[in-house]
């Protein structure tokens, strides 16, 4: 098994640095895209007879967000079937992530979640089966024509691997000063991976099936995420102080790529299995990873609080892969220094935002 499939996962558990406690931005995105999911599911009900509604959530992670899609879909289908005077279907939800994902925390939360659903929906809730399907979504996961709807949120900017032989000794990702060859290599890896993802899902979806995807993107005019650049700078600072071995930084590249709308659209059209219903970019504040009621008297986040929220937002998904490369013993110091750089960045820049790409697709008949 590819080592990356084991070490790539969000911080598990319910601790202070866990993904469960630092995924507020992801939850906001899921709430804001619920209307797009509803649009896709309502369209499905007009063209496909559904008795057992089969939904896959790819890159489900763990914590409260892992079951948010389940709740959203059941609400949408409940409303749709009531409006169309149809019987509620049987539900089958297939939760997917890599093998290192904290599936146990999801399973432990299921009894309370299902009890809450039954109290809320009563007799209107059909049987609901929730299963885990571990594995990379860059390979087949489900039988041919077995799914009605596929969802993936904040996952597809993760590549199957970083491009090979980059010669990128000073940085761990693309920066403004990276060579054109390195930019080309990352772009081609994204194109290859996203095209494969679309091909595999087209095989697994029924004709006319729907798919809603969200991933971190970038604007053409903006530098690829400054957060990765700051992480690389922090690691190099620690190399200069002999806290981290230089060879470990030189041999490490993050398997992440933030595409533009144009890049995503080009791959979808080139692959050809789907009709693009919607493709848009939504700007998100880096500091949104904090509860909305935690503000000061001026309705603004304290500088250190905002930097802490941003640091935890970055740490929750990246710590496992960084820990595997640089060692657990340097993680606290790495992110303490990273937070200080974020504080400085906030003081220099008025607005810290990153684009999120939202797309809705229909499998061609």
VEXLUMBA-472661 format. One line per 10 residues: number of its first residue (from 1); their letters; for each residue z, x, y of N, C-alpha, C, O. Coordinates in steps of 0.001 Angstrom, whole numbers. Atoms other than C-alpha are relative to their C-alpha. Example, Ala and Ser with C-alpha at 12.3 -4.5 7.8 and 13.67 -1.06 7.14 Angstrom:
REM residues 2
1> as> 0:890:-1190:7800:12300:-4500:0:900:1200:665:1936:1181  -60:-820:-1190:7140:13670:-1060:730:-770:1090:899:-261:2198
REM end
This chain:
REM residues 365
1> xxxxxxxxxx> 0:837:-1198:0:0:0:0:878:1258:691:1896:1310  40:-708:-1266:-816:1187:3530:1394:19:625:2032:-1023:774  -1343:-141:-579:2391:2559:5103:161:-859:1255:1245:-1377:1525  -77:776:-1237:1538:776:8362:396:-1444:-273:1063:-2067:553  -338:1378:320:1867:-2591:6614:1494:-173:-250:2010:-1289:-188  -1443:62:248:5495:-1736:5835:792:233:1286:1778:-458:1542  -789:-363:-1188:6646:-166:9118:-322:-870:1207:458:-914:2158  326:878:-1122:4856:-2611:11426:662:-1361:-189:234:-2163:-1020  -659:1304:-16:7206:-5518:12020:891:-43:1229:1181:993:1828  -898:134:-1132:9425:-6880:14756:1413:420:-394:1743:449:-1580
11> xxxxxxxxxx> -1396:-316:316:13072:-5817:15033:651:-1201:-681:636:-2300:-126  -536:1134:765:14830:-7964:12393:1388:-420:476:1978:185:1371  -1381:430:-234:18093:-9877:12464:180:-777:1283:-773:-1309:1854  -369:775:-1191:19907:-11483:15387:736:857:1022:1452:325:1871  -706:-912:-895:21183:-8392:17235:-572:3:1404:-1539:-699:1700  359:-36:-1412:20871:-7542:20920:-1444:447:214:-2096:8:1161  1365:-495:-146:17557:-5720:20396:-979:-664:-959:-2115:-210:-1099  852:669:980:16153:-8116:17802:-1121:-777:691:-1026:-1148:1861  1091:832:-498:12877:-9954:18220:496:-1431:236:59:-2096:1175  -518:1367:-142:14793:-13214:17752:607:-232:1371:503:-1330:1919
21> xxxxxxxxxx> -660:134:-1298:16700:-12544:20987:-865:487:1165:-447:418:2321  836:-578:-1057:13801:-10988:22906:-1450:-438:-121:-2371:367:18  1354:545:145:10810:-13253:22379:-168:-1264:842:-867:-2199:454  81:1165:-891:11220:-15687:25276:-1405:-168:548:-1894:-1290:677  1376:86:-492:7773:-14807:26647:-897:-651:-1047:-1699:-1528:-727  828:570:1072:6187:-15599:23286:242:-1493:-147:-692:-2257:-389  -328:1422:87:8021:-18933:23200:-635:-791:1137:-1118:-1906:936  626:662:-1144:6764:-19801:26677:-1496:-166:-221:-2068:-1202:118  1437:89:281:3207:-19045:25612:-281:-1115:-1000:-1245:-1863:-838  202:1057:998:3553:-21334:22585:170:-1379:619:-552:-2314:273
31> xxxxxxxxxx> -183:1296:-679:4864:-24136:24801:-1198:-318:890:-1657:-1459:945  1109:228:-932:2062:-23670:27311:-1322:-256:-721:-2218:-888:-162  1245:217:752:-633:-23663:24616:88:-1207:-933:-856:-1481:-1674  -157:1161:892:721:-26749:22818:-1102:-1028:253:-1589:-1652:-690  1046:979:-316:-1824:-28939:24643:-1335:406:-617:-2127:-454:-1004  1241:-473:607:-4653:-26746:23324:37:-218:-1509:-969:-593:-2111  -178:287:1427:-3274:-27016:19777:-200:-1495:-252:-852:-1885:-1220  132:1458:127:-3046:-30794:20269:-1466:-418:78:-1923:-1240:-716  1426:293:-154:-6663:-30949:21442:-764:319:-1281:-1621:-454:-1710  687:-426:1215:-7799:-29061:18338:325:-909:-1180:-563:-1270:-1952
41> xxxxxxxxxx> -414:836:1127:-5788:-31177:15892:-527:-1428:142:-958:-2032:-840  530:1353:-216:-6813:-34493:17461:-1495:-55:-325:-1969:-1044:-883  1425:-56:333:-10470:-33447:17145:-187:1:-1514:-1075:-671:-2039  80:-66:1459:-9879:-32605:13465:127:-1381:-622:-603:-1720:-1554  -265:1319:581:-8560:-36099:12778:-1172:-966:176:-1254:-1983:-512  1162:880:-195:-11790:-37624:14067:-1158:362:-922:-2115:-405:-1034  1152:-429:814:-14031:-35669:11664:344:313:-1449:-547:338:-2298  -378:-410:1358:-12032:-34705:8555:1091:-927:-540:2125:-1077:112  -1084:785:602:-10049:-37049:6237:1111:947:-485:851:1875:-1250  -1094:-924:300:-6625:-35418:5898:1118:-733:-740:1701:-1683:-218
51> xxxxxxxxxx> -1120:550:763:-4095:-36249:3178:1144:1006:-75:2317:643:4  -985:-1076:-70:-2331:-32892:3017:-479:966:1076:-1473:1670:898  417:-805:-1148:-2515:-31097:6348:499:1430:-187:1705:1680:-197  -347:-1386:325:-2611:-27343:5686:-215:893:1214:-1317:989:1755  -14:-801:-1226:-1729:-25000:8535:502:1398:-322:1504:1551:-1020  -446:-1393:148:-1469:-21186:8568:370:561:1356:-378:414:2323  -432:-693:-1219:484:-19291:11214:0:1490:-304:844:1969:-1061  222:-1404:330:-675:-15664:11161:702:900:1011:436:844:2212  -850:-801:-882:1784:-13129:12535:1167:-827:489:1505:-795:1673  -1062:950:-372:4637:-15654:12486:1260:694:481:2035:102:1231
61> xxxxxxxxxx> -1201:-767:-327:7326:-12944:12879:1243:-722:-520:1202:-1362:-1571  -1258:610:433:10950:-14167:12681:717:-553:1218:197:-500:2332  -721:599:-1121:13584:-15849:14803:-479:-1416:273:-1252:-1967:-510  299:1414:-283:13251:-19276:16456:-1486:-290:161:-1925:-1400:-139  1427:252:-205:9553:-18848:17287:-749:-215:-1306:-1808:-842:-1317  700:80:1282:8643:-18628:13594:-225:-1440:-436:-1200:-1729:-1129  124:1409:382:9182:-22386:13173:-423:-892:1166:-488:-2114:1028  406:788:-1163:8066:-23447:16658:-1333:-692:-238:-1519:-1846:148  1299:627:276:4503:-24054:15506:161:-1181:-939:-481:-2214:-748  -243:1099:943:5757:-26200:12609:451:-1244:766:-70:-2339:553
71> xxxxxxxxxx> -513:1111:-798:7681:-28374:15053:-1090:-602:883:-1235:-1822:960  1065:482:-895:4759:-28588:17497:-1050:-801:-756:-1460:-1873:-311  1061:661:766:2213:-29531:14836:475:-1353:-520:-271:-2332:-468  -516:1273:501:4428:-32221:13318:73:-1030:1126:-261:-2196:918  -27:910:-1156:4960:-33744:16784:-1404:-506:331:-1604:-1699:562  1382:359:-349:1211:-33699:17485:-598:-947:-1024:-1220:-1946:-665  560:843:1060:243:-35175:14116:683:-1369:-21:36:-2385:-275  -736:1263:-65:2957:-37831:14425:-612:-912:1069:-870:-2090:820  593:780:-1088:1526:-38969:17763:-1424:-423:-335:-1811:-1566:-94  1409:274:306:-2080:-38747:16569:-146:-1081:-1064:-945:-2003:-904
81> xxxxxxxxxx> 107:993:1069:-1569:-40715:13354:503:-1367:457:-33:-2395:43  -502:1275:-538:457:-43375:15194:-1072:-663:861:-1301:-1868:760  1046:551:-879:-2316:-43794:17781:-1197:-515:-790:-1843:-1484:-391  1150:400:821:-4959:-44050:15037:390:-960:-1118:-450:-1361:-1923  -510:928:1016:-2763:-46307:12859:-252:531:-1413:-711:-189:-2300  166:-652:1295:-2861:-43823:9975:1353:358:-592:2344:502:125  -1210:-456:668:-271:-42866:7394:226:1481:311:-740:2239:389  -245:-1429:-227:1459:-39525:8113:-384:797:-1237:-191:325:-2358  430:-799:1148:109:-36739:5912:1162:759:-626:2266:799:-82  -864:-1057:536:1871:-34334:3617:-320:1267:795:-1480:1525:1117
91> xxxxxxxxxx> 200:-1243:-748:2370:-31046:5471:218:1207:-909:1150:1239:-1712  -249:-1302:614:1960:-27550:4090:-226:1070:1064:-1330:1232:1584  64:-1072:-989:2741:-24685:6453:114:1342:-723:1020:1556:-1528  65:-1304:647:1858:-21147:5386:278:1062:1055:-564:1337:1910  -436:-973:-998:3757:-18519:7371:-358:1402:-470:63:1838:-1541  489:-1325:388:2136:-15101:7318:469:1081:964:495:887:2179  -222:-1224:-760:3194:-11661:8475:-29:1157:-986:-175:957:-2192  24:-1173:877:3280:-8122:7135:1251:55:-874:2212:-679:-643  -1033:-23:1038:5545:-7183:4236:1392:342:538:2393:-76:-45  -1301:-364:-558:8317:-5730:6422:629:-1074:859:1740:-890:1357
101> xxxxxxxxxx> -533:1072:-850:8792:-9003:8320:1300:-572:-568:1507:-596:-1781  -1300:552:406:12256:-10583:8241:-153:-1463:-434:331:-2375:236  189:1366:506:11230:-13615:6164:1328:-642:-382:1467:-1862:-293  -1277:575:431:14819:-14030:4923:672:-797:1106:1284:-1832:843  -637:735:-1097:16017:-15081:8377:-673:-1355:207:-21:-2324:595  704:1285:-91:13320:-17785:8411:502:-945:-1078:800:-2107:-804  -443:844:1108:14359:-19070:4988:1415:-538:245:1708:-1698:-48  -1381:414:-246:18018:-19172:6014:89:-1099:1054:1018:-1907:1037  -28:1013:-1059:17172:-21313:9040:-647:-1317:-427:-542:-2314:286  753:1184:413:15100:-23828:7037:858:-1244:-240:473:-2320:218
111> xxxxxxxxxx> -771:1228:241:17876:-26214:5860:354:-742:1286:182:-1958:1374  -362:640:-1275:19082:-26869:9406:-1244:-524:713:-1221:-1608:1296  1236:418:-656:15513:-27036:10727:-537:-1294:-614:-897:-2221:111  535:1180:669:14385:-29577:8109:909:-1214:196:436:-2342:336  -939:1097:-250:17542:-31640:8563:-207:-573:1396:-183:-1789:1584  247:438:-1367:16885:-31777:12298:-1300:-795:102:-1374:-1789:824  1274:720:9:13284:-32844:11658:157:-1410:-569:-373:-2378:-24  -193:1306:639:14367:-35654:9355:765:-954:903:454:-2144:960  -757:832:-940:16884:-36924:11899:-888:-491:1140:-760:-1625:1600  867:314:-1132:14227:-36855:14617:-1117:-955:-386:-1428:-1881:364
121> xxxxxxxxxx> 1188:769:395:11307:-38363:12660:307:-1141:-963:-416:-2137:-994  -358:1049:942:13037:-40417:9972:-1086:-248:-1024:-1662:694:-1569  959:371:1041:10706:-42318:7640:-1433:377:357:-2312:371:-505  1357:-344:-411:7675:-41267:9691:-407:1404:-442:-1587:1749:-381  294:-1363:411:7923:-37693:8398:-405:40:-1470:377:-315:-2352  446:-162:1373:5834:-37052:5305:626:1241:-615:1279:2010:91  -523:-1222:630:6800:-34374:2760:-504:1241:725:-1664:1308:1131  322:-1199:-778:6855:-30958:4418:343:1241:-821:1510:1488:-1125  -186:-1210:791:6379:-27742:2455:-267:1221:871:-1302:1311:1530  124:-1210:-817:6922:-24384:4140:47:1211:-923:1033:1431:-1627
131> xxxxxxxxxx> 133:-1150:898:5765:-21245:2329:-264:1276:790:-795:1229:1900  298:-1302:-589:5573:-17536:3136:-1159:648:-747:-1230:592:-1975  1137:-720:574:2376:-15556:2567:-62:1388:632:-774:1581:1617  7:-1338:-599:3045:-11854:3243:-1320:730:-247:-1965:548:-1279  1223:-790:136:121:-9511:3824:-701:131:1333:-393:-602:2273  752:-196:-1233:-2270:-8261:6482:-1068:-1071:167:-1748:-1429:-795  1052:993:-235:-4539:-10836:8099:-1367:661:158:-2344:-15:481  1297:-666:71:-7283:-8207:7964:-503:67:-1448:-1431:813:-1762  481:233:1355:-7634:-9171:4283:92:-1494:-277:725:-2225:484  -94:1401:372:-8076:-12532:2546:1441:-343:-342:2158:441:-964
141> xxxxxxxxxx> -1362:470:244:-4864:-14549:2387:43:-1316:-771:1026:-1600:-1456  -16:1355:550:-5871:-18033:1172:-1323:-300:-702:-2327:364:-444  1237:371:702:-8435:-19720:-1134:-1068:-520:960:-773:-896:2095  1119:529:-790:-11860:-20785:142:256:-1453:406:719:-2261:-399  -38:1378:-476:-11869:-23931:2267:1327:-695:-184:1358:-1905:-408  -1313:596:294:-8120:-24485:1877:814:-351:1246:1855:-999:1130  -791:201:-1217:-6962:-24628:5521:-706:-946:968:-1931:-946:1084  541:838:-1073:-7397:-27221:8257:141:657:1368:-691:468:2254  -290:-544:-1328:-5900:-25248:11104:673:1363:-136:1574:1546:-954  -580:-1342:-33:-5096:-21594:11813:505:281:1410:-154:-23:2404
151> xxxxxxxxxx> -614:-349:-1287:-2790:-20376:14561:455:1448:-65:954:1903:-1094  -538:-1347:-98:-1970:-16858:15696:354:276:1450:-480:128:2344  -474:-223:-1367:100:-15956:18738:604:1394:119:1492:1769:-647  -530:-1335:-309:733:-12457:20149:-64:946:-1208:875:1700:-1464  132:-846:1188:-571:-10714:17021:-1298:786:-44:-1308:1920:-523  1313:-602:216:-4274:-9895:17247:-289:1204:889:-1334:1837:740  172:-1277:-714:-3834:-7086:19769:478:1170:-870:240:2331:-535  -337:-1034:981:-2343:-5189:16801:-1233:277:-851:-1773:-636:-1476  1159:-399:783:-5177:-3276:15140:405:276:-1450:1586:436:-1757  -292:-367:1387:-5474:-2580:11423:463:1454:-92:1190:1827:-1013
161> xxxxxxxxxx> -422:-1393:-89:-5018:1082:12386:-444:539:1358:-1359:-2:1979  496:-702:-1179:-5312:3378:15373:-1272:743:-387:-1400:1173:-1533  1208:-764:321:-8731:5047:15585:348:1403:-488:1348:1985:-68  -256:-1307:607:-8951:8287:13609:-471:1142:901:-1403:992:1691  435:-1258:-607:-9179:11842:14975:-308:-132:1492:-1380:256:1956  209:204:-1429:-8734:10949:18637:176:1280:811:-391:1409:1896  -319:-1188:-785:-7461:14358:19717:803:-350:1244:699:309:2278  -757:533:-1137:-5099:12422:21973:1407:588:-28:2356:-97:-409  -1253:-709:224:-2296:14978:22121:1101:-356:999:2283:-267:665  -1026:198:-1032:-532:14028:25359:423:-1450:156:1499:-1717:692
171> xxxxxxxxxx> -311:1417:-159:-614:10216:25221:59:-677:-1364:-488:-175:-2347  -88:734:1257:204:7662:22557:-902:-1232:10:-907:-2018:-937  864:1164:-146:-2321:5109:23792:-1011:292:1093:-999:1370:1687  959:-150:-1089:-5160:4597:26237:698:18:1353:1643:-738:1580  -477:-21:-1383:-4448:5498:29868:-1209:143:907:-2344:271:447  1065:-132:-989:-6455:5749:33057:-757:1315:-172:-1947:1398:132  607:-1327:106:-7123:9413:32292:-571:291:-1395:-1086:1383:-1634  549:-213:1347:-8156:8958:28639:-1514:187:63:-2172:-360:948  1432:-294:14:-11642:10195:27771:-808:-1256:-319:-306:-2170:-974  880:1123:371:-14586:7770:27542:-122:-160:-1517:-227:-1278:-2022
181> xxxxxxxxxx> 111:69:1464:-14803:8663:23839:1197:-719:-616:1051:-1458:-1589  -1201:649:519:-11217:7515:23277:-26:-1504:304:332:-2322:-543  143:1422:-334:-11810:4237:25126:-1000:-661:-942:-778:-1777:-1411  1034:542:891:-14932:3722:23024:548:-180:-1418:263:-1182:-2074  -548:65:1356:-13052:4446:19782:939:-1188:-159:866:-1907:-1156  -913:1147:64:-10317:1898:20534:-771:-1317:84:-480:-2259:-654  792:1220:-127:-12869:-703:21648:-746:-333:-1277:-816:-1496:-1676  737:229:1248:-14910:-247:18478:924:-413:-1132:539:-1212:-1986  -955:407:1032:-11800:-525:16297:378:-1463:169:492:-2195:-815  -288:1414:-252:-10935:-3840:17979:-1159:-874:-452:-949:-1883:-1125
191> xxxxxxxxxx> 1164:789:389:-14481:-5124:17502:-104:-136:-1514:-359:-1223:-2032  70:2:1463:-14457:-4163:13829:1084:-917:-589:800:-1731:-1468  -1121:774:545:-11018:-5716:13181:-131:-1487:320:61:-2328:-559  71:1410:-404:-11543:-8941:15149:-1165:-691:-707:-1058:-1852:-1102  1151:575:714:-14955:-9500:13574:371:-294:-1458:7:-1340:-1996  -448:211:1379:-13414:-9078:10105:969:-1178:-72:868:-2009:-975  -955:1107:-41:-10553:-11439:11018:-747:-1336:50:-417:-2252:-704  753:1248:-134:-13035:-14141:12063:-757:-327:-1288:-782:-1481:-1716  736:220:1241:-15139:-13688:8923:914:-516:-1108:559:-1449:-1829  -941:406:1052:-12094:-13993:6628:514:-1417:233:607:-2212:-702
201> xxxxxxxxxx> -525:1337:-276:-10722:-17058:8392:-1079:-1069:-187:-776:-2193:-587  1076:978:193:-14120:-18760:8296:-140:-362:-1476:-539:-1479:-1808  53:274:1434:-13989:-18463:4510:1156:-902:-441:1021:-1680:-1385  -1217:727:409:-10495:-19980:4345:108:-1390:614:811:-2249:81  -66:1293:-677:-11010:-22891:6750:-1019:-987:-579:-2078:-593:-1068  974:1037:345:-12660:-26196:5892:-1063:-49:1095:-791:370:2220  1009:175:-1047:-15932:-26917:7741:557:-895:1118:1099:-1966:847  -546:750:-1123:-14964:-28124:11212:1458:300:275:2036:-247:1214  -1401:-365:-211:-11488:-26582:10880:206:695:1336:-726:1252:1916  -295:-525:-1334:-9749:-25405:14028:844:1256:-35:1549:1525:-1008
211> xxxxxxxxxx> -792:-1221:-122:-8197:-22163:15193:348:221:1465:-522:183:2335  -461:-327:-1358:-6099:-21384:18279:675:1362:-53:1617:1572:-817  -489:-1379:-2:-5426:-17724:19047:451:390:1401:-204:58:2389  -409:-612:-1267:-3445:-16018:21793:317:1472:-275:914:1814:-1295  -289:-1429:126:-3243:-12275:22306:51:625:1385:-520:100:2341  -91:-701:-1266:-2414:-9827:25048:-1352:624:308:-1953:1284:-540  1288:-538:-416:-5523:-8880:26991:146:858:1237:1239:1317:1570  -32:-728:-1266:-6457:-7084:30169:-1142:-473:885:-2145:-993:395  1083:248:-934:-8528:-7624:33278:-867:1239:89:-388:2356:-108  915:-1138:-127:-11559:-5439:33784:470:982:1067:285:2192:943
221> xxxxxxxxxx> -338:-833:-1156:-10146:-4164:37049:1340:692:-130:1688:1518:714  -1346:-556:129:-6691:-3236:35742:93:1032:-1105:-650:987:-2086  -225:-1014:1020:-5455:-266:33791:569:-658:-1248:1339:-1615:-1167  -584:480:1249:-4689:-882:30152:1510:175:83:2000:1148:655  -1406:246:-288:-1064:-1871:29967:843:1222:375:992:2164:-403  -816:-1101:-504:1134:402:32057:1219:242:-876:1742:1355:-920  -1194:-156:833:4004:-240:29645:-203:1055:-1072:724:1800:-1390  268:-1016:1011:2315:1907:26991:-37:1394:633:435:2365:43  58:-1289:-690:1653:4676:29526:1392:532:279:1660:1720:99  -1373:-414:-307:5312:4730:30556:727:450:-1262:1552:1363:-1214
231> xxxxxxxxxx> -636:-398:1256:6374:4944:26919:-456:1405:-391:346:2227:-832  512:-1329:304:4113:7941:26391:597:1059:909:926:2156:457  -610:-935:-948:5461:9609:29540:1446:293:-377:1900:1434:-290  -1400:-165:394:9021:9036:28351:121:909:-1215:990:1780:-1262  -21:-845:1191:8292:10587:24965:-302:1460:355:323:2374:-183  329:-1365:-409:6708:13626:26630:1147:660:761:1370:1864:634  -1195:-531:-673:9777:14025:28854:1007:500:-1033:1616:1555:-856  -964:-368:1028:11915:14135:25724:-479:1210:-803:333:1994:-1295  553:-1208:632:9549:16705:24158:338:1223:835:726:2257:291  -262:-1139:-884:10005:18960:27196:1457:427:-23:1785:1562:323
241> xxxxxxxxxx> -1430:-322:104:13776:18783:26655:410:267:-1448:1597:325:-1770  -235:-306:1422:13421:19517:22921:813:-1082:-719:1543:-795:-1667  -672:1120:667:14770:16080:21996:-896:-629:-1067:-418:-1303:-1980  988:498:959:11575:15188:20103:-992:1130:-258:-1346:1871:659  973:-1038:333:9164:17488:18267:-1369:-348:594:-1834:-1484:505  1295:207:-653:5878:17932:20113:-1055:-499:-977:-1865:-1361:-633  1005:378:990:3824:17594:16928:67:-1483:-330:-947:-2089:-675  -154:1428:304:5241:14090:16397:-679:-869:1050:-1212:-1930:724  701:739:-1051:3873:12921:19757:-1502:228:-117:-2289:-708:16  1419:-338:88:560:14729:19303:-703:-738:-1142:-1901:-1010:-1066
251> xxxxxxxxxx> 609:619:1188:-8:13054:15923:154:-1520:-26:-128:-2154:-1043  -318:1437:4:912:9508:17007:-851:-736:1029:-962:-315:2180  737:900:-894:-1278:6762:18492:359:-1435:-357:343:-1812:-1529  -350:1394:243:-249:3140:18893:-1230:-786:-456:-2291:-678:160  1131:800:485:-2483:766:16881:-101:-1326:761:2:-2400:168  36:1178:-867:-2822:-1650:19813:-1213:75:914:-1603:1152:1364  1097:48:-966:-5727:-2790:21963:33:-1344:714:125:-2396:81  -24:1213:-825:-5746:-5299:24819:-1418:-260:503:-1846:386:1460  1409:201:-377:-9315:-6681:25088:-152:-834:1269:759:-1567:1655  360:893:-1086:-10969:-8289:28076:-553:-1295:-591:-884:-1352:-1775
261> xxxxxxxxxx> 629:1254:430:-12248:-11867:27880:-1411:266:-505:-1829:-280:-1527  1394:-279:356:-15785:-10476:27745:-96:657:-1373:-990:339:-2156  16:-678:1302:-14975:-8224:24779:280:-988:-1135:-386:-954:-2170  -325:987:1032:-13378:-11084:22812:-1163:-966:-225:-1515:-1275:-1364  1115:954:94:-16242:-13474:23584:-1196:612:-719:-1851:-49:-1525  1137:-686:626:-18854:-10913:22534:162:65:-1513:-802:-148:-2249  -229:-90:1443:-17242:-10462:19102:-152:-1374:-647:-773:-1495:-1703  86:1361:549:-16923:-14227:18526:-1454:-429:-140:-1853:-972:-1170  1410:403:27:-20574:-14811:19400:-799:833:-997:-1706:320:-1653  719:-883:914:-21757:-11815:17373:314:-330:-1460:-575:-278:-2310
271> xxxxxxxxxx> -388:315:1380:-19802:-12797:14238:-626:-1313:-454:-1120:-1405:-1578  822:1176:224:-21236:-16299:14416:560:-1135:-832:-125:-2142:-1017  -539:1056:870:-18913:-18369:12201:664:-1131:772:922:-2195:209  -774:959:-782:-17195:-20241:15036:-704:-368:1299:-1437:427:1886  385:440:-1338:-18035:-22281:18101:1212:128:907:2298:-351:582  -1094:-227:-940:-15922:-21281:21075:178:-1227:881:-694:-1553:1686  -298:1184:-785:-14313:-24370:22588:653:334:1335:415:-323:2348  -760:-347:-1196:-12069:-22648:25091:353:1489:-58:737:2008:-1106  -413:-1399:-118:-11437:-19093:26281:440:228:1432:-363:138:2361  -530:-182:-1345:-9191:-18388:29233:1075:1075:6:1605:1461:-1036
281> xxxxxxxxxx> -1023:-1030:-167:-6788:-15814:30600:1131:-559:855:899:-1138:1916  -1190:478:-708:-3236:-16666:31681:857:1209:360:1208:2003:-513  -819:-1134:-446:-1222:-14179:33766:1474:-287:-276:1984:-1356:60  -1424:131:304:2354:-13624:32570:786:1121:682:349:2271:723  -883:-969:-647:5178:-11891:34427:711:826:-1065:1246:274:-2026  -731:-864:929:6627:-8875:32598:1462:-417:-123:2064:-298:-1190  -1420:335:-5:10070:-10116:33578:319:-1376:-545:1456:-1836:-436  -232:1349:515:9626:-13510:31928:822:-12:-1276:1168:-1084:-1773  -792:-82:1228:11561:-12275:28884:1492:-160:302:2310:672:-90  -1394:255:-358:14780:-13768:30243:147:-1492:243:-780:-2138:734
291> xxxxxxxxxx> -217:1426:-192:16288:-17231:30341:-138:-369:1463:326:361:2338  332:370:-1361:15173:-19114:33438:1222:-291:864:1122:-287:2091  -1194:306:-789:18747:-19966:34470:803:1254:364:1821:1159:1049  -724:-1238:-301:19822:-16307:34682:-608:630:1251:-1421:1549:1155  519:-489:-1274:19087:-15681:38371:1146:140:974:2236:-384:743  -1049:-132:-1012:21033:-14688:41470:-146:-1095:1039:-947:-2015:871  -22:1057:-1002:21681:-16742:44582:-1325:-156:728:-1598:-1217:1289  1301:67:-650:18233:-15933:45960:-1110:-402:-962:-2296:-309:-643  947:422:1027:16583:-17202:42793:-920:1141:-424:-2076:913:-781  753:-1164:435:15420:-13683:41973:828:783:-1005:2055:834:-917
301> xxxxxxxxxx> -695:-804:990:16261:-11493:39035:496:1290:628:-209:1910:1425  -501:-1307:-373:18457:-8494:39683:-939:1074:-560:-1468:930:-1663  945:-1047:379:16372:-5301:39510:294:565:-1384:-605:675:-2218  -376:-572:1292:18304:-3805:36588:-128:-1024:-1127:-495:-685:-2252  108:1054:1013:18375:-7136:34767:-1455:-206:-406:-1767:-398:-1581  1415:165:297:14619:-7464:35065:-522:1177:-822:-1275:989:-1777  421:-1184:746:14081:-3884:33876:524:-42:-1433:-177:350:-2366  -591:117:1333:16425:-4518:30938:-783:-1007:-840:-1040:-774:-2021  759:1023:720:14503:-7678:30003:-1365:534:-433:-1803:282:-1556  1302:-572:330:11165:-5840:30124:143:1023:-1127:-663:1047:-2058
311> xxxxxxxxxx> -227:-1026:1017:12566:-2948:28071:228:-628:-1371:-315:-155:-2369  -266:661:1281:13851:-5285:25368:-1240:-713:-530:-1454:-777:-1740  1257:639:393:10537:-7172:25354:-921:1008:-683:-1618:670:-1639  817:-1061:584:8797:-3858:24583:660:570:-1258:-19:875:-2238  -717:-617:1118:11494:-2531:22243:-55:-855:-1271:-211:-322:-2370  -78:874:1177:11642:-5567:19942:-1192:156:-946:-981:225:-2157  1114:-190:933:8083:-5162:18560:-320:1446:-338:-890:1718:-1395  446:-1381:199:7675:-1393:18908:1015:910:-674:641:1938:-1239  -1011:-914:531:10988:68:17754:-217:368:-1474:-86:1543:-1817  170:-400:1403:10278:-106:13999:-1056:1077:-210:-827:2017:-972
321> xxxxxxxxxx> 1051:-999:203:7010:1855:14248:356:1310:701:3:2384:213  -445:-1216:-687:8506:4307:16775:1100:702:-800:1143:1930:-878  -1088:-546:820:11565:4766:14573:-559:748:-1220:-56:1805:-1601  611:-641:1167:9355:5588:11591:-620:1349:361:-659:2257:-470  652:-1238:-423:7597:8309:13613:976:1017:585:861:2211:307  -841:-925:-775:10378:9791:15783:1461:35:-435:2211:910:-2  -1368:-1:496:13622:8887:14001:895:-977:743:785:-1153:1956  -899:1017:-568:16297:6267:14562:944:594:1041:1336:-88:1988  -1041:-599:-850:18650:8741:16278:-422:135:1462:440:302:2325  431:-170:-1397:16496:8979:19447:-360:-1328:673:-726:-1338:1848
331> xxxxxxxxxx> 467:1267:-545:15765:5282:19951:786:-447:1240:181:-838:2239  -793:447:-1153:18655:4439:22295:-307:829:1239:-435:290:2338  302:-873:-1134:17928:7462:24484:-1413:-242:519:-1642:-238:1728  1382:276:-394:14189:6732:24488:-77:-1232:892:-715:-1201:1944  113:1238:-764:14644:3185:25727:922:-24:1221:686:-803:2145  -794:-152:-1228:17392:4137:28203:-863:641:1077:-872:192:2224  892:-678:-945:14918:6500:29855:-1174:-902:388:-1599:-927:1543  1106:919:-272:12136:3956:29553:421:-1055:1030:-339:-1375:1944  -495:989:-955:14242:1385:31385:45:586:1408:-315:-94:2369  -57:-634:-1324:14777:3841:34251:-1397:98:620:-1550:-62:1831
341> xxxxxxxxxx> 1365:-54:-511:11002:4253:34559:-488:-1391:410:-1242:-1532:1373  367:1372:-359:10578:473:34595:633:-374:1344:-14:-1011:2175  -663:254:-1288:13126:236:37444:-829:599:1130:-1068:-55:2145  802:-670:-1016:11059:2746:39413:-1319:-723:220:-1769:-869:1356  1278:702:-107:7840:868:38652:152:-1308:762:-694:-1648:1589  -244:1267:-692:9313:-2444:39833:158:235:1501:-287:-580:2310  -203:-313:-1421:10297:-800:43119:-1323:354:689:-1460:191:1901  1272:-440:-576:6737:477:43608:-1070:-1082:1:-1983:-1051:826  1050:1001:177:4722:-2568:42506:563:-1393:279:1627:-1757:-223  -478:1340:-371:5035:-6073:43962:-15:-959:-1188:946:-1694:-1413
351> xxxxxxxxxx> 160:948:1104:3768:-7966:40917:-296:767:-1283:-1209:1591:-1324  236:-583:1316:4012:-6890:37271:-420:-1127:-935:407:-1921:-1382  526:1062:851:1786:-9136:35201:-919:595:-1062:-1479:1677:-889  1014:-352:995:-285:-8918:32047:-737:-1270:-407:-117:-2327:-522  767:1176:389:-3098:-11281:31032:203:-318:-1476:295:585:-2308  -5:456:1383:-2822:-13330:27860:-1269:-814:-242:-1542:-1777:474  1219:729:335:-6074:-14483:26281:332:-1161:-924:1043:-993:-1915  -196:1220:796:-6058:-18029:24888:-1360:-525:-405:-2214:-764:449  1304:481:441:-8935:-19218:22736:153:-1070:-1074:1050:-1015:-1915  62:1069:998:-9745:-22331:20720:-1379:14:-617:-2385:-9:92
361> xxxxx> 1263:-128:720:-12437:-22152:18056:-127:-1074:-1082:867:-1564:-1619  301:951:1063:-14111:-24525:15610:-907:688:-1013:-1910:1297:-641  873:-581:1035:-15538:-23354:12284:-1290:-813:-78:-1268:-2038:-192  1294:657:73:-19234:-24118:12195:-212:-661:-1366:168:-117:-2403  265:752:1239:-20315:-26693:9616:-1214:596:-700:-1613:117:-1762
REM end
